[in-house]
Each structure stands twice: as structure tokens, then as C-alpha cells.
Amino acid sequence: MLDRQMIAKMLIDSVGGTDNINRVVCLEKHNLIEIYLNESIDISLRTMRDISETIEKIIVKKDRLLIFFKRDIRMVYDEIDLYMKSRPTLTRPKETKGFEKIQCFFLDLIENMSGTMMPVIPMLAMCGIFGFFMQFIAELPNTPISTNSQFFIIWNAGCTAIFYFIPLVIANFAARQIGAKPIVLITIAAFLVYPDMIKLSDGPIQFFAFNIPSLNYSYTIFPIIVAAFLAKYLGSWLEKRLPSAGSQFSVPFLTACLVGLFIIYVGGPLLGGFAALLYNFFNLLLQLNTFLGRFVIGAAYQILVIFGLHWMITPMVTQHANEAIPIIWMSCIPFALVAQGAGGITCYLRTSNKAIKAAALSGILSSIAGITEPVLFGVNLRYGRIFLVSCIGGGIGALVAGLLGVKYYMPEGMLLGGAPFEVGAPDNLRNTLMFVLAIIICLGITIALNWFLSFKNVDKEFGLLEN
């Protein structure tokens, strides 16, 4: 059996060398390496299969090569990465114009975010599920476990810490995915979630004579992804311009300082301002047409989750929980969560790939607890049509809830992201029944739409559908 260095070299040579490779993506969860080509060439599958016993299956497509591994996938990918001189992230044509550039940018971003989140998805899912059950038990009448008990506090901390410190958790994976230095990104993430920095988020921070809005970076994903890109290019720029003597100390330190300060004083405030703009836009839609606003919020909410904007918008909603519009706003969110879970259900039912089944199942269970990141990054975004169709399903569910008169009384909840009812409310029984009916309709419609629209015959080549 050939060693991994020889396997990597033969794979690269078989597709015409590194000049013909646009990018290489390692999907370790699915034991798959995708090699995207600049120009399609004839490849001998027999030769490819004889490279090593580590390769299970090879699929040749017009613009890429799909290589499924039995083992050693990460080691082979690292060797390919050495040949490529840098870790590629996303396929991109040599020449792109207009809309194609925008499309490539967003695909680039989504691919990197999904690749960053993949290693932490199993832990996110299990922590979300166990945290949900503990919270459920603690809120039962005459429960032996109080929310004020030390046992609950310790258990709850263990289940929620990974979400609170998610920038720090994903820093190493983001650095590896994007090509930055891990220690630099870990330092930036630690800086963003440092307790004193969290306290500063209660009000504006001063920059010379200017007051700048501050942000709470706990629970957020997008800022650390942006920091990874900045650290990658700034670090490379500094290495070329600073004296080589001592650069191993000065370059990482300066990179971490400059990128961290940029996120605090520029990137964060811009992101917060954009979140406030979106919040006002959604409210405007609700004022103009309640049902249109419901559909848009239900459809768009999971897009906010991808970039972590939901953690910035939710406080804006809950602080006005007694106003009519925020109550309508929050009544749409459970259906956005349910729809993504329905996308995972459809994928689980239709796939024969064990790895995808496992990812879908864990995502489905965690989405019941209101945690959709596992199913979002583990399955739905990976197969983009599932995500888009599920977003439509979420919009339809929110619209149906409005037609059935579902009301939201609580700013926060538990089941499915917050069941919209309150014990003792005048119409509690009817509201609960209408909510359950809307959930069932949302599940059914989303599963049906995904079943017929999200899958094509070509997906069999990915092992996504049963053969």
C-alpha cells in the first residue's frame, strides 16, 4: 500500500497537476475529498482505484473529482494541501463577472462556515438535547430539581458553555479551514469573550471623541469567521514586510491585536447596525402587511442564524415584549426551527449514507430543543436546496400560524424555541391546539416540498439518496 504522500501526488497528477486544480475541499464527516478542476480532463478510474486501499469510491464529474475514503482522509488531504501551498476553500472560475462574483463570495463564505462548524456539531447537538431535558424537568410542577439548585446550575453550565463560548470553540477549526494561524485566532476569540469585554457590551465604548456601539460576542459565529479571513491576509502581509528576525513573535502578536481591535471598533458595530436595520425592516413589513411580514420572518430567520445575527436581533425583540409587533415577530420563530428540522427528517428518510443519517438524526433531535445549528451546518447547508426549501417551509408555517390566530405571550420559551403559550392565559387551550396544528402543517408541507424539490438523481452520486 502506498503512503499518503504518494497517494496525494498521484491524485494531483491524475487530474493534470496543481495548475488544473481550482480548490480542494475535505468533508471529513462524509469521508469525502472534492477536487475542483479548472478544465475537465479524461481520468482513468481504474488507475485511481488502484492508488490505495484507503479509497472506497471515485466519481468523476464535469468540473470535479469526488473521492470517498475508507480511512486516512485527513492525512491525505494535508499532503495535498502541502502541494497546493495553501489550504483552498471554494471553487471559483478563473474569470467571474457581475452576479457571479457575488455568488462566489457568498458560496465561499457559506462553505467556510459550514466546514468550520462540522467538527463541533456532534457536541453542540448533544449539549442542546441534554440541556433541553434538564430545563424541561426543572420546570415541571413539584420537580425535585429547582432552577436555583447547585445541581441544575452545574448541569446547565456544562450544557450551555459550548454555545456561550462558541467563538473560542470554533477558533481553531476556523483557522484550519481558512488558512490563518490557530493561536492567533484563538487569542482573538478569547479577547472577544473575555468577561470584562462582555460587561462593556452594556453600553457604548469610547474611541477618542466618538461613542461606538458595543457588541456581546458570546454565542456568535460570524465575527470569528471574519477575523479568520483578516488574520490570514494581514499575517501574510506583515510577514513580507517585517524583519525576519523575531517575526515569529511580532507577526502573531500584531495580527491578533490589529484584527481584534478592528472587530471591536469597526466590524462589530457595523454588524450590530446591520442587525438593527434588518429588525426595523421586518417590523415595517409587519406593519404594512402582517401575513407578508410573518412569511418573510419565518423564511429568513435561519439565514440570520447562519451569521449569528439572531443573537443580536432577539434582545431587540424581547425588550419590547409587551408591544404587538414583537409578539407577532416571536410567534414566527418556532416554525423556522421546525422547518429546518423537517429538512433533516427528509434527508434522513431518503439517504442511505450512514454518516449523513447520523448527522441528520442528531440535528433533528437538537432542533426539537430549539438548537438548529447541527442540522443547519451538518446537513441542510451542505445540500443547499434542502436549506432553501426549508426556509420556504418556515415562512409557510409562520403564515399558517397567523391564519390560525396563534398568539405569543412569553419572550422566551423552551419547546421548539419557545412554545407560544402561557399557563393561565385566557385562551391557553385553544392557542396551544392551534400552535400544535400549525407545527404539524409546517412539518408536513416542508417534508413534502423537500421530498419532491430538494433531491435530484445526481444526488445518488453523493450517497444522498437510496440507490
N, C-alpha and C positions, 0 to 999 in steps of 0.2 A: 504494500500500500504506500502511495506517495505521501510525503509530508505536506503540511498545509501551505508552505511557501511555494512548493512546486505546483500544488493544486491551483493556487491563486494565479501563478504565472501562466499556466495552461488555459485557465478560464479567460484571462485577459487576451492572450494570443489568439484564442479561438474566435474572438469577436473583432479581430483586426487591430489589437493593441489599444493602448490608453487613449490615443488620438481619436478613436471612434467611440469612446465611452463618454456619454454626457454626464451621467451620475450613477452612483451605486447606492442602493438602499438595503439595509439589513432589517428584516422584520423577524427578530429573534423569537417572538411569541409564536409565529407561524412556521418557524424553521425555513424561512424563505429569504433568498438574496435576489434582488431585482437589479439587473444591469441594463440601463437605458442607453440606447445607441444613437449616434448622430446619423448614421446611414445603415440601412438594413443590408446584411450580407448573408450568404449561404453558410450554414453551420452544420457540421457533421454531428448529429445526435449520438451516433454510435461512439465516436471518439470522445464526446463529452461524458457519456455514461461510463466509459472505461477509465476515466480520470481517477476515481477513488471509490471505495466502498462507502464513503460518507455521504454520497449523493444518492438521493432516493428517486427523484424525478426531475426532468428538464422539459420546459415548454418554451418553444421559440415563437415569438410574435413579431409583428412587423417592425416595431421600434424598440423591442426589449427582449431580454432573456430572463426567464424565471427558473431559478434553481432551488429545488427543495432538498434539504439536507436531513440526514438521519442524526448527525452529531457534528461537533466541532465547527458549527456555523460561525460563531463569534471569532474564533481564531483565524478561519479562512478570510472572513471579512476584514479583520485587522491587517492581514497581509496584503489584501487588495488595496486597502487604504494606504498602506505604505507605498505601493506602486503609484497610486494616484496623487501622492504628495500631500493631499488634504482630504478630509472626510467630506464627500459630496452630500448634498441634501435633497435636491429636487431636480427632476428632469426639466430642461429648458431648451427650446430650439435655439440654434445659433443666432437667428435673426427674428426678433419679435417686434411687432408694431402695434401701437394703439391699445386696443382692448386686450390683446394677447399679453402685453406686458403686465397689465393689471391682474389678469387671470393668473399668470405665472407667479406674481408676487404673493397673491393670496393662497395659491396652492402650495407654494414654498413655505409659507407661514404655518398653514394647517398641517402639512407633512411633518414639520419640525416639532410642532406642539404635540402631535399625536405620537411621534417617536420618543419624545421626552417623557410623556405620561405612561407609555406602555409598561415600563418596569415597575411602576408604583401602583398600577391598577389593582392587582390582587389584594394588596394591603389596604388600599382605600375601600375596596368593596367589603372586606371582612370587618374592618373598623366601623364602617357605616351600618352594617347589618347588626352587629352586636351592640353598638351604641343605641340603635333604634329599639331593640328589645329591652335593653336596660331602662331606657326612658319610658317605654310602654309600661313596664312593670312598676316603675316608681310612681306613675300617675294613676294607677288603679286604686279604687276605693279600698280602704283598710289594708293597704300594701305594707309588708314588713320592711320594705326598703324606702326610706324617705329621701327626697332630693337633697336634704340637708345633712344626710348621714355621711360619715367619713368613707364608708364603703362605696357609696354612689359617687362621691366626688373623685375618688381614686380611679374607679372604673371608667367614669365619664371622661376624665383627663386622658386615660390610656386610649380611649376610642376617638377622641376629638383632636388630640395633639397633632396627628399627622395632617389634618386639614388646616389647623391654625398655622402650623409651621411649613405649609406646603412649598413656599418659595425656597426654604432651606433644604427640604426633602428632595426636590427635583433639580437643585442646582448642579449637582454632579452629572446627572443624566442629560440635562440641557447642554452642558459644556461638551460632553462627548458627542452629542447629536449634532451640534452646530459647529464645533471646532474651536471653542475657547478653552482656556486653561481652567481645569476644575477648581483649583484652590482660589483663583481669582473670583469665580462666580459664587463659590461657597461663602467667601468673605463678604461679597456684596449682599447676598441673601441674608446673612447673619446681621449685617448692618441695617437692612430694611425692617427686620422683625425684632430688633433689639428693644427691650421693654421701654426704655426712655424715648425711643423713636415712636413707639405706639402711643405713648402719652401725648406726644406733640401733635398727633392727628386730631386732637380735640378742638384745635383752633388753627388759625393761620400761622405760618412761620415767617420770620423776618429775613429778608435778603437785602442788605444795605437799607435803602429807604423804602423798600417795597414789601408789602404783605402778600405772601404767596399761599394759596390754599394747600393744606397738607393732606396726606392720604394715609389710611391704615393699610399696610401691605400684607397683613396676615390674611390667609385664605386666597390670595391672588396668585395667578399663574402667569398672566401676560407680561407684567413688568420684568420678571426674571428672564423671560424669553427675549425681550428687547435688550436687556442687559447682556445676555449671552452674545447677541449679534454685535453690539457695541464693543464688548470686551475683545471679541475675536479680531475685529478690524483695527481697533485702537491699539491693542497689544502688538499686532503685526507692524503697525505704523511706527510705534515707539521703538521697537527692536531695530528697525532700519536706521533710526536717526540718533539714538543714544549710544554712547561709547560702549563697546562690548564688555569692557572691564566693569564688573559689578552690575551688568544689565539683568542678571538672574535675580537680583534683589530689587532693583529700581523699577524695572518694567512691570512686574506683577503688582507692586505696591501702587505705582502711579495709575495703572489701569483701573484697579479696584477703587481708588479714591475718586478719580475723574468720572468714571461711569456711575458710581454710587451717588455722587453729588448731582450728576445730570438727571438721574432718575428722581431724586428728591425735589430738585428745584425746577425741573423742566418737564420731564416725562410724566411723572405722577400728576402734577397739576393739569397738564393737558388731557390726560386720561380721565381725571375726575370731571373736568369741564365737559368732555365729550359725553360722559355718562349722564351728567345733568341735562345736557341738550337732548339726549335720547329720552330721558324721563319726561321732559316737557313736551316732546313731540308725541309720545304715547298718550299723555294726558289730553293734548289737543285733539287727537283722533277720537278719544272717548267723548269729548265734549261735542265734536262735530257729528259723530255717529257712534253710538255705544256699541253696536254689533260689529261694525268695521274695526273699532278700536280693540274689542275683545279678540277678534280673529288675528289681528296683527300682533298683539301681545303674546297670545298663545303660540303663534308661529315663530316669533322672533326671540322668545325668551332663551331658548337653548343656544342661540348664536351669542347672546350675552354671556352665557355660561362658559363658552369656549374661551373667551378673552377675559374672564373673571369680572366682567362689568356688573354682573348681578349682585356681587357683594357691595358695590358702590351704590347701586340703584335701590336695593331693598331698604337701607336705612332712610332714604328719602321718602319711601312709601310708608313705612311703619311710623315715622314721626308725625304723620298726618292721618293716622288710622281712623279717626272719627269723621273724616271728610268722605263724601260719597265716592269721589273718583278713585282714591287709593283702595277703598274696599273692593270696588269692581276690578281694579288692577290686580289685587292679590288673589281674587277668585279665579283668575285665568291661569295662574302659575301651576297648580296641580295637574292640569291637563297637558301642559308642555312636558312635565316629568313623565306622566303616564304614556304619552305618545312615544317618547324615546325608549321607554321600557318595552312598548309594543313592537318597536322596530327590532329590539333584541330578541323578543319572543319569536318573531317571524324568521329571523336569521337562525335561531336555534332549531326551529322546526324544519328548515329547509336545507341546512348544511349537513354534510357527512364528515366534515373535518373536525376531529376531536379537539384540537386546540381552539378553534373558533367556537365550538359548542361550549367549552369551559369558560371562555371569555364572555360569551353571551349570557350564560347562566348566572355567573357572578354579577354581571351588570344588571340583569333583571331583578335579582334579589336586592341589590343595593338601591335600585331605583324605587322599589317599594318603600324603602326608608327615606326617600327624598334625596338620595345621592345619585346623580345621573352621570357623574364623570367617568366611572368604569365602563358603562355601556356606550357612552358618548365617544370616548377616545379609544376604547378597546375594540369596538365593532362598527358603530354607525358612521363615524367619520372615516374610518378606513375604507368603507364601501359607501362612497358619498351619496349615492341615490337613496340609501336607507335613511340617512340623516335628513336629507331634503324632504323626502316624502313624509317622514315622521314629524317634521316641523309643520307641514300642512295639516297632518292629523291633529297636532296640538292646537292649531288655530281653529279647526272644526270643533274640537272638544270644548274649547273656551266659548265658541259661538253657541253651541248646543246648551251649555250651562246657562248662558244668558237667556236663551229662549225658554228654558225650564224655570227661570227665576231663582237660580241658586244664589244665595247671599253669603257674604263672608263677614264674620263677626270678630275674628281674632287676628291680630297682627302676626302671630307666629303659631305654628302647629306642629304636628308630628306625622300623622299618616299621610303618605303621598305628598309630602311637602307642606302639610297643613290642611287637615280636613276642615272645610268651611262651615263649621257649626260650633255652637257654644251650648253647654248644658244650661238649661233654664231659659233659653231663648223662646219667645212666643211660638215661633213656627219651626221649632227644632226638628220635630219628627218629619214633617213634610220636606224641609230643607235637606235633611240627611238623605231621605229617599230620592229626591231629585238629584242630589250630588252623586249618589251611587249609580243612578240610571245614566247620568251624563258620563261617568267614568266608563261604564260598560259600553256605551255608544262610541266613546272615543277609542277604547281598545279595539272594538270590532272594526270600525272604519279604518283605523291606522294599520291594523294587521292585514285587512283586505287590500288596501292601497299598496302596501309593501309587497304583498304576495304577488300581485299582478304587474306592478310597475318597477319595483326595485331590482328585480333579478332578470338576467338575460342568459342565453345559452353560453355565452362566452365565460360566465362566472364559473362554469364547470371546471375550467382550466385552473382556477384558483382553489378548487376543492370546496367552493362555497355552496354548491348545490349537489344534491344526490345524483349520482350517475345513473 
